[in-house]
Amino acid sequence: MSTLVWIRGKDLRLHDHPALSSVGPDSLCIFVVDPYFFSRERAQSMPHRMQFLLDSLRALSDRMERMGGKLWTVAGRSSDVVPAVAHAAGVTRVLALRWTEPFGRTRDKTVEDALHVPLTLLEGETLLPPGMLRTQGGNPYSVFTPFARTFRRTYSPGNLMAVPTNLPGSPLPEGIEPCPIPTLKDLGLRRNPLVLEGGEQAAHCRLTTFLHGAGSDYADGRNRMDTAGTSRISADIKFGVISARTAWVRTMKSQLSDEQKACFSNELIWREFNHSTLWDNPHILGEPFKPQWNSFPWSKREDHWTAWTTGTTGYPVVDAAARQLLATGFVHNRARMIAASFLTKHLMLDYRQGEAHYLRWLTDGDWAQNNMGWQWAAGSGADAQPWFRIFNPMTQGKKFDPTGHYVRTWVPELAGLEDRYIHAPWEAPPMALQWAGIKLGQEYPHPIVDHKTARERFLETAKAHLQPQAITSAEETSATSVGGSGDESPATQRPA
């Protein structure tokens, strides 16, 4: 036996898998059930991700067995299990796919140091190795647009790797005991039927459905909260049940127009930018990218935090996003941006609170993506929106949920309101509220802050703290326009 293939939670696929494509049936393939992720306490802190991961792991294991291979699951810390299996099996190398996150890099260094054979980390999480692209001065990019231009000039996807016909099938060596794949019940979790189905087959079906459907209007449809206008493959890419390269290649070979291809591929490049930024700046998982935000005077109001997390702020789109997250593990990207802007600007609560909350509940919760998205919303990140840009939740709702379908789905107590009041129920006349069966403050709360007052408070606080060098009259006009009209952000941060 020559090779140990170490499958992790970001490459749960057979198609376009660099490690599995480079070995044969005499190799050994393991997945480590590490308590870092699989202890009951840890699993319960990420229930939707864990459900998707377990379903995807089971699907991969079953498919490998049907094809004559074997994926062994072994319990224990990766830093102990991988060296022990490699030594007992007498392999000459260990293959795995590289991770971007600092804790993953630390883990891999610990494993490498404990091995008696080389650990080879192959690329596959991203389209290009994170940290590869540099400015002409040799520095990491901190602005998306030039990064994207360089990426498009540099990237050539090559050919996708077919599903291997000779999968690793060697038995575990003597002295190494396998464990069953944990069940949700084992981890103290209950199945949520609203969470996306995991597994490689489901992922490819989602991409196919998108390319033959919503993809034809992606540039516009992706912003509509009331329609299914996105690909829904962000969790698939996060867990590697489909590779980012597969998404890129299949999109470019599809019948979509050049406009739609460019728009969708731009989202994949945003993902590259986020991962590359984290690679070069591992500290951003705990600190703002822009150091002047380190001591920003965030509010500590627990009542505001509770209202935002439970969907009881009195702002319908914000509340719909909060409830969709808890119920399904997913939030439409437009709603994510509105909710994040509201938390950090209207309520002046630390973006890191929102980041942690989303990472807990999102099925597609990815460290690089989630962090950069939240820092973008707050204004503290790389190529973030300007700090003075504040989304107006009412006008955003009217523009991207014009009939109120999204709000009515997740805030059903407002279902009887007329469309013209659905995004600002406090503006509805008493008869309209009575007709809809709503008493503000009872069936649905009054707004916890006044939009105009909250906006002005943040602008004054941010201007005093950040001490901008100069705000041109054009910027002042933009600040007023954006805060008042709810103009959309220049780019989204989520993948597809």
C-alpha positions as CSV (number, residue, x, y, z in Angstrom):
1,M,0.0,0.0,0.0
2,S,1.4,3.4,-1.0
3,T,-1.1,6.1,-0.2
4,L,-3.4,7.2,2.5
5,V,-6.1,9.5,1.2
6,W,-7.5,11.7,4.0
7,I,-10.9,13.0,3.1
8,R,-12.1,16.0,5.0
9,G,-15.4,18.0,5.3
10,K,-14.6,20.2,2.3
11,D,-14.1,17.5,-0.4
12,L,-17.0,15.1,0.0
13,R,-17.2,14.1,-3.7
14,L,-15.8,11.7,-6.3
15,H,-16.0,14.0,-9.4
16,D,-13.1,16.4,-9.9
17,H,-11.3,15.2,-6.8
18,P,-7.5,15.6,-7.2
19,A,-6.6,13.1,-4.5
20,L,-9.0,10.3,-5.4
21,S,-8.1,10.8,-9.1
22,S,-4.4,10.2,-8.4
23,V,-4.6,6.8,-6.6
24,G,-5.8,3.3,-7.1
25,P,-7.7,0.5,-5.4
26,D,-4.6,-0.5,-3.3
27,S,-4.8,2.8,-1.4
28,L,-6.5,3.5,1.9
29,C,-9.2,6.2,2.3
30,I,-10.3,7.5,5.7
31,F,-12.5,10.2,7.2
32,V,-11.7,11.2,10.8
33,V,-14.6,11.7,13.1
34,D,-12.8,14.4,15.1
35,P,-14.4,15.8,18.3
36,Y,-13.4,19.3,17.1
37,F,-16.5,19.0,14.9
38,F,-18.3,15.9,16.0
39,S,-18.6,16.2,19.8
40,R,-22.3,16.6,20.8
41,E,-21.6,20.1,22.1
42,R,-19.8,21.2,18.9
43,A,-22.3,19.6,16.6
44,Q,-25.2,21.3,18.4
45,S,-23.5,24.7,17.8
46,M,-23.9,24.2,14.0
47,P,-27.0,22.0,13.6
48,H,-27.8,22.8,9.9
49,R,-24.2,22.4,8.7
50,M,-23.9,19.2,10.6
51,Q,-27.0,17.7,9.1
52,F,-25.8,18.6,5.6
53,L,-22.3,17.3,6.3
54,L,-23.5,13.9,7.7
55,D,-25.9,13.5,4.7
56,S,-23.1,14.2,2.3
57,L,-20.6,11.9,4.1
58,R,-23.1,9.1,4.1
59,A,-23.8,9.6,0.4
60,L,-20.1,9.6,-0.4
61,S,-19.5,6.4,1.7
62,D,-22.4,4.6,0.1
63,R,-21.4,5.5,-3.4
64,M,-17.9,4.4,-2.9
65,E,-19.0,1.1,-1.6
66,R,-21.4,0.6,-4.6
67,M,-18.4,1.3,-6.9
68,G,-16.1,-1.2,-5.1
69,G,-14.2,1.3,-2.9
70,K,-14.3,1.9,0.8
71,L,-14.3,5.1,2.9
72,W,-13.3,4.2,6.5
73,T,-14.5,6.4,9.3
74,V,-12.2,6.5,12.4
75,A,-12.9,8.4,15.6
76,G,-10.4,10.6,17.3
77,R,-8.3,13.7,16.9
78,S,-6.9,14.1,13.4
79,S,-3.5,14.8,14.8
80,D,-3.5,11.4,16.4
81,V,-5.5,9.3,14.0
82,V,-3.9,10.2,10.7
83,P,-0.3,9.5,11.8
84,A,-1.4,6.3,13.6
85,V,-3.2,4.9,10.5
86,A,-0.3,6.0,8.2
87,H,2.2,4.2,10.4
88,A,0.1,1.1,10.9
89,A,-0.7,0.8,7.2
90,G,2.9,1.4,6.1
91,V,2.0,4.0,3.5
92,T,4.6,6.1,1.7
93,R,2.5,9.3,1.5
94,V,-0.7,11.0,2.8
95,L,-2.8,13.0,0.4
96,A,-5.4,15.6,1.4
97,L,-6.9,18.8,0.0
98,R,-5.6,22.1,1.4
99,W,-7.7,24.3,3.8
100,T,-7.6,28.1,3.9
101,E,-8.6,28.7,7.5
102,P,-5.8,29.3,10.1
103,F,-7.0,26.5,12.4
104,G,-7.0,24.1,9.5
105,R,-3.5,25.1,8.5
106,T,-2.3,24.7,12.1
107,R,-4.0,21.2,12.3
108,D,-2.3,20.1,9.0
109,K,1.1,21.3,10.3
110,T,0.6,19.3,13.5
111,V,-0.3,16.2,11.5
112,E,2.6,16.7,9.1
113,D,5.1,17.0,12.0
114,A,3.7,13.8,13.5
115,L,4.0,11.8,10.2
116,H,6.9,9.6,9.2
117,V,6.0,10.2,5.5
118,P,5.1,13.3,3.5
119,L,1.8,15.0,3.7
120,T,0.9,16.4,0.3
121,L,-1.8,19.0,0.3
122,L,-3.5,19.3,-3.1
123,E,-5.6,22.2,-4.3
124,G,-9.3,21.9,-4.8
125,E,-11.0,24.2,-2.3
126,T,-10.6,27.2,-4.6
127,L,-10.1,27.8,-8.3
128,L,-6.6,29.2,-7.7
129,P,-4.4,28.6,-4.7
130,P,-5.2,31.2,-2.1
131,G,-2.5,33.9,-1.9
132,M,-1.3,33.2,-5.5
133,L,-2.5,36.5,-7.0
134,R,-0.5,39.6,-6.2
135,T,-0.5,43.3,-7.2
136,Q,2.4,44.6,-9.4
137,G,4.0,45.6,-6.1
138,G,3.9,42.0,-4.9
139,N,1.3,42.7,-2.2
140,P,-2.1,40.9,-1.6
141,Y,-5.1,42.6,-3.2
142,S,-7.4,44.5,-0.9
143,V,-9.8,45.7,-3.7
144,F,-12.0,43.3,-5.5
145,T,-12.1,44.8,-9.0
146,P,-8.3,44.6,-9.8
147,F,-8.2,41.2,-8.2
148,A,-11.0,40.0,-10.5
149,R,-9.3,41.4,-13.6
150,T,-6.1,39.6,-12.7
151,F,-8.0,36.4,-11.9
152,R,-9.7,36.4,-15.3
153,R,-6.4,36.9,-17.0
154,T,-4.7,34.2,-15.0
155,Y,-7.2,31.4,-14.5
156,S,-7.5,28.5,-16.9
157,P,-9.7,25.7,-15.5
158,G,-8.3,22.8,-17.5
159,N,-10.2,19.6,-17.8
160,L,-12.5,18.3,-15.0
161,M,-11.4,15.0,-13.5
162,A,-13.9,12.2,-14.1
163,V,-15.2,10.0,-11.3
164,P,-12.4,7.4,-10.7
165,T,-13.1,3.9,-11.8
166,N,-10.7,2.3,-9.3
167,L,-11.4,3.8,-6.0
168,P,-9.3,3.1,-2.8
169,G,-10.5,-0.1,-1.2
170,S,-7.8,-1.3,1.1
171,P,-8.8,-2.4,4.6
172,L,-7.9,-0.7,7.8
173,P,-4.6,-2.0,9.2
174,E,-4.7,-4.2,12.3
175,G,-5.0,-2.2,15.5
176,I,-7.1,0.6,14.0
177,E,-10.8,0.3,14.7
178,P,-13.4,1.9,12.5
179,C,-16.5,3.7,13.8
180,P,-19.9,4.1,12.2
181,I,-20.8,7.5,10.6
182,P,-22.5,9.4,13.4
183,T,-26.3,9.9,13.2
184,L,-28.1,13.1,14.1
185,K,-29.5,11.3,17.1
186,D,-26.0,10.3,18.2
187,L,-25.2,14.0,18.3
188,G,-28.4,15.1,20.0
189,L,-29.8,16.7,16.9
190,R,-33.2,16.4,15.2
191,R,-33.5,16.3,11.4
192,N,-34.7,19.6,9.9
193,P,-36.7,18.8,6.7
194,L,-36.2,22.4,5.5
195,V,-32.4,22.0,5.2
196,L,-31.1,21.3,1.7
197,E,-30.4,17.7,0.8
198,G,-26.6,16.9,1.0
199,G,-24.5,14.8,-1.3
200,E,-22.9,15.0,-4.7
201,Q,-25.9,13.9,-6.7
202,A,-28.1,16.6,-5.1
203,A,-25.5,19.2,-5.8
204,H,-25.2,18.4,-9.5
205,C,-29.0,18.4,-9.8
206,R,-29.1,21.9,-8.2
207,L,-26.5,23.2,-10.6
208,T,-28.3,21.7,-13.6
209,T,-31.6,23.1,-12.5
210,F,-30.1,26.5,-12.2
211,L,-28.3,26.5,-15.5
212,H,-31.5,25.5,-17.3
213,G,-33.8,27.8,-15.3
214,A,-33.0,30.7,-13.0
215,G,-29.6,31.2,-14.5
216,S,-31.1,32.8,-17.6
217,D,-32.1,35.8,-15.6
218,Y,-29.4,35.6,-12.9
219,A,-28.1,39.2,-13.2
220,D,-31.5,40.5,-12.1
221,G,-33.2,37.6,-10.5
222,R,-30.4,37.0,-7.9
223,N,-31.5,40.1,-6.0
224,R,-35.2,39.2,-5.8
225,M,-36.1,37.8,-2.4
226,D,-39.6,36.7,-3.6
227,T,-38.4,34.3,-6.3
228,A,-36.0,31.4,-6.6
229,G,-33.4,33.3,-8.6
230,T,-30.1,31.9,-7.3
231,S,-28.2,28.6,-7.7
232,R,-28.4,27.5,-4.1
233,I,-25.1,25.7,-4.5
234,S,-23.2,27.7,-1.8
235,A,-23.4,24.9,0.7
236,D,-22.4,22.4,-2.0
237,I,-19.2,24.3,-2.7
238,K,-18.5,24.9,1.0
239,F,-18.6,21.1,1.7
240,G,-17.0,20.2,-1.6
241,V,-19.8,18.0,-2.7
242,I,-19.3,19.9,-6.0
243,S,-16.0,21.6,-6.8
244,A,-15.9,25.3,-7.5
245,R,-14.1,24.4,-10.8
246,T,-17.1,22.2,-11.8
247,A,-19.4,25.2,-11.2
248,W,-17.2,27.4,-13.2
249,V,-16.7,25.0,-16.2
250,R,-20.3,23.9,-16.4
251,T,-21.5,27.5,-16.3
252,M,-19.1,28.6,-19.0
253,K,-20.1,25.7,-21.2
254,S,-23.8,26.3,-20.7
255,Q,-26.3,28.1,-22.9
256,L,-26.5,31.1,-20.6
257,S,-25.8,34.5,-22.2
258,D,-22.4,36.1,-21.7
259,E,-24.0,38.6,-19.3
260,Q,-25.4,35.8,-17.1
261,K,-22.1,33.9,-17.2
262,A,-20.1,36.9,-16.3
263,C,-22.4,37.7,-13.4
264,F,-22.4,34.2,-11.9
265,S,-18.7,33.7,-12.4
266,N,-18.1,37.0,-10.7
267,E,-19.7,35.5,-7.6
268,L,-17.2,32.7,-7.7
269,I,-14.4,35.2,-8.0
270,W,-15.7,37.0,-4.9
271,R,-15.3,33.7,-3.2
272,E,-11.7,33.5,-4.4
273,F,-11.1,37.0,-3.2
274,N,-12.5,36.2,0.3
275,H,-10.4,33.0,0.7
276,S,-7.3,34.7,-0.6
277,T,-7.8,37.6,1.8
278,L,-8.2,35.2,4.8
279,W,-5.1,33.3,3.6
280,D,-3.0,36.4,3.8
281,N,-4.8,37.9,6.9
282,P,-5.7,35.0,9.2
283,H,-6.3,37.5,12.0
284,I,-9.5,38.7,10.4
285,L,-11.5,35.9,11.9
286,G,-11.2,37.7,15.2
287,E,-10.3,41.3,14.3
288,P,-11.4,43.9,11.7
289,F,-9.5,44.0,8.5
290,K,-9.2,47.7,8.9
291,P,-7.5,48.3,12.3
292,Q,-9.3,51.7,12.9
293,W,-12.4,49.6,13.6
294,N,-10.8,47.8,16.5
295,S,-12.1,50.2,19.1
296,F,-15.3,51.2,17.4
297,P,-17.9,52.0,20.1
298,W,-20.4,49.2,19.4
299,S,-23.6,49.1,21.4
300,K,-24.2,46.4,24.1
301,R,-28.0,46.4,24.1
302,E,-29.1,42.9,24.7
303,D,-32.8,43.7,24.0
304,H,-31.8,44.9,20.5
305,W,-29.7,41.7,20.0
306,T,-32.5,39.5,21.0
307,A,-35.0,41.3,18.8
308,W,-32.7,41.0,15.8
309,T,-31.9,37.2,16.3
310,T,-35.6,36.3,16.9
311,G,-37.1,38.4,14.1
312,T,-39.0,40.9,16.3
313,T,-37.4,44.2,15.3
314,G,-40.6,45.6,13.8
315,Y,-38.9,45.8,10.4
316,P,-40.5,43.1,8.2
317,V,-37.6,42.3,5.9
318,V,-35.1,42.2,8.7
319,D,-37.4,39.9,10.7
320,A,-38.1,37.7,7.7
321,A,-34.3,37.1,7.3
322,A,-33.9,36.2,11.0
323,R,-36.7,33.7,10.9
324,Q,-35.7,32.2,7.6
325,L,-32.2,31.6,9.0
326,L,-33.4,29.8,12.1
327,A,-36.0,27.7,10.2
328,T,-34.0,26.7,7.2
329,G,-30.3,27.4,7.6
330,F,-30.4,29.7,4.6
331,V,-31.0,33.4,4.0
332,H,-31.3,35.0,0.6
333,N,-28.2,37.1,-0.1
334,R,-30.1,40.3,-0.5
335,A,-31.8,39.7,2.8
336,R,-28.5,38.9,4.4
337,M,-27.1,42.3,3.4
338,I,-30.2,44.1,4.6
339,A,-30.1,42.3,8.0
340,A,-26.4,42.8,8.4
341,S,-26.6,46.5,7.6
342,F,-29.5,46.9,10.1
343,L,-27.5,45.1,12.9
344,T,-24.3,47.1,12.4
345,K,-25.7,50.5,11.4
346,H,-29.3,50.8,12.8
347,L,-28.6,49.0,16.1
348,M,-24.8,49.6,16.1
349,L,-24.1,46.1,17.4
350,D,-20.7,44.5,16.7
351,Y,-20.6,42.7,13.3
352,R,-18.8,39.8,15.1
353,Q,-22.0,39.0,17.0
354,G,-23.9,38.7,13.7
355,E,-21.0,36.8,12.1
356,A,-21.1,34.2,14.9
357,H,-24.9,33.9,14.9
358,Y,-24.9,33.3,11.1
359,L,-22.0,30.8,11.3
360,R,-24.0,28.9,13.9
361,W,-27.2,28.6,11.9
362,L,-26.2,28.8,8.2
363,T,-26.0,25.5,6.2
364,D,-23.5,27.2,3.9
365,G,-21.6,28.8,6.8
366,D,-18.0,29.2,5.6
367,W,-15.4,31.0,7.7
368,A,-13.9,33.1,4.9
369,Q,-17.2,33.9,3.2
370,N,-19.2,34.6,6.4
371,N,-16.5,36.8,7.9
372,M,-15.8,38.9,4.7
373,G,-19.5,39.3,4.1
374,W,-20.1,40.7,7.6
375,Q,-17.0,42.9,7.5
376,W,-18.2,44.2,4.1
377,A,-21.6,45.1,5.6
378,A,-20.0,46.8,8.6
379,G,-17.5,48.7,6.5
380,S,-14.5,47.2,8.2
381,G,-13.4,44.7,5.6
382,A,-11.3,44.5,2.5
383,D,-13.1,46.4,-0.3
384,A,-16.0,46.9,2.1
385,Q,-19.0,49.2,1.3
386,P,-18.3,52.7,2.6
387,W,-19.2,53.1,6.2
388,F,-21.7,55.8,5.4
389,R,-23.8,53.5,3.2
390,I,-26.8,52.4,5.2
391,F,-29.5,50.2,3.7
392,N,-33.0,51.4,4.1
393,P,-35.0,48.2,4.9
394,M,-38.3,49.6,3.7
395,T,-37.1,50.7,0.2
396,Q,-35.0,47.6,-0.1
397,G,-38.1,45.5,0.6
398,K,-40.2,47.4,-1.9
399,K,-37.6,47.0,-4.6
400,F,-36.7,43.4,-4.1
401,D,-39.9,42.0,-2.6
402,P,-42.4,44.2,-4.3
403,T,-45.5,42.1,-3.5
404,G,-44.3,41.1,0.0
405,H,-44.2,37.4,-0.8
406,Y,-40.9,37.0,1.1
407,V,-42.1,38.8,4.1
408,R,-45.5,37.0,4.2
409,T,-43.7,33.7,4.0
410,W,-41.6,34.3,7.1
411,V,-43.6,36.8,9.0
412,P,-47.1,35.3,8.5
413,E,-48.7,37.6,11.1
414,L,-48.4,40.4,8.4
415,A,-49.9,38.2,5.6
416,G,-53.2,40.2,5.5
417,L,-51.6,43.6,5.0
418,E,-51.8,45.3,1.6
419,D,-48.7,45.2,-0.5
420,R,-48.2,49.0,-0.1
421,Y,-47.9,48.6,3.7
422,I,-46.2,45.2,4.0
423,H,-42.7,46.7,4.4
424,A,-43.7,49.5,6.8
425,P,-46.8,48.3,8.7
426,W,-46.6,51.3,11.1
427,E,-47.5,53.5,8.1
428,A,-50.8,51.6,7.5
429,P,-54.0,53.4,8.6
430,P,-55.9,51.9,11.5
431,M,-58.5,50.4,9.3
432,A,-55.9,48.6,7.1
433,L,-54.3,47.1,10.3
434,Q,-57.7,46.1,11.7
435,W,-58.7,44.5,8.4
436,A,-55.4,42.5,8.5
437,G,-56.0,41.5,12.1
438,I,-53.0,43.3,13.4
439,K,-52.5,45.4,16.5
440,L,-49.0,46.8,16.5
441,G,-47.3,46.0,19.7
442,Q,-49.3,42.8,20.0
443,E,-49.4,40.6,16.9
444,Y,-46.4,42.4,15.5
445,P,-44.0,44.8,17.3
446,H,-43.5,48.4,16.8
447,P,-40.1,49.3,15.2
448,I,-37.4,49.0,17.9
449,V,-35.6,52.1,16.5
450,D,-36.6,54.9,14.2
451,H,-34.8,54.6,10.8
452,K,-33.9,58.2,10.4
453,T,-32.7,58.6,14.0
454,A,-30.7,55.4,14.0
455,R,-29.1,56.3,10.7
456,E,-28.0,59.7,11.9
457,R,-26.7,58.3,15.1
458,F,-24.5,55.8,13.3
459,L,-23.2,58.4,10.8
460,E,-22.3,60.8,13.6
461,T,-20.6,58.1,15.7
462,A,-18.7,56.6,12.7
463,K,-17.5,60.0,11.5
464,A,-16.2,60.9,14.9
465,H,-14.5,57.6,15.5
466,L,-13.1,56.8,12.1
467,Q,-11.9,60.4,11.5
468,P,-12.1,60.3,7.7
469,Q,-9.6,62.5,5.9
470,A,-12.2,64.2,3.9
471,I,-15.6,63.4,2.6
472,T,-16.2,65.0,-0.7
473,S,-19.5,66.7,-1.4
474,A,-20.2,63.8,-3.8
475,E,-19.7,61.3,-1.0
476,E,-21.9,63.3,1.3
477,T,-24.6,63.3,-1.4
478,S,-24.1,59.5,-1.9
479,A,-24.4,59.0,1.9
480,T,-27.7,60.8,2.0
481,S,-29.0,59.2,-1.1
482,V,-28.1,55.7,-0.1
483,G,-29.3,56.0,3.5
484,G,-32.5,57.5,2.4
485,S,-33.4,55.5,-0.7
486,G,-31.9,52.1,0.1
487,D,-29.7,51.9,-3.0
488,E,-28.2,48.5,-3.4
489,S,-24.6,47.6,-2.6
490,P,-22.0,47.6,-5.4
491,A,-21.5,43.8,-5.1
492,T,-22.7,40.8,-3.2
493,Q,-20.3,38.8,-1.0
494,R,-22.0,35.4,-1.0
495,P,-21.2,32.7,-3.5
496,A,-23.8,32.3,-6.2
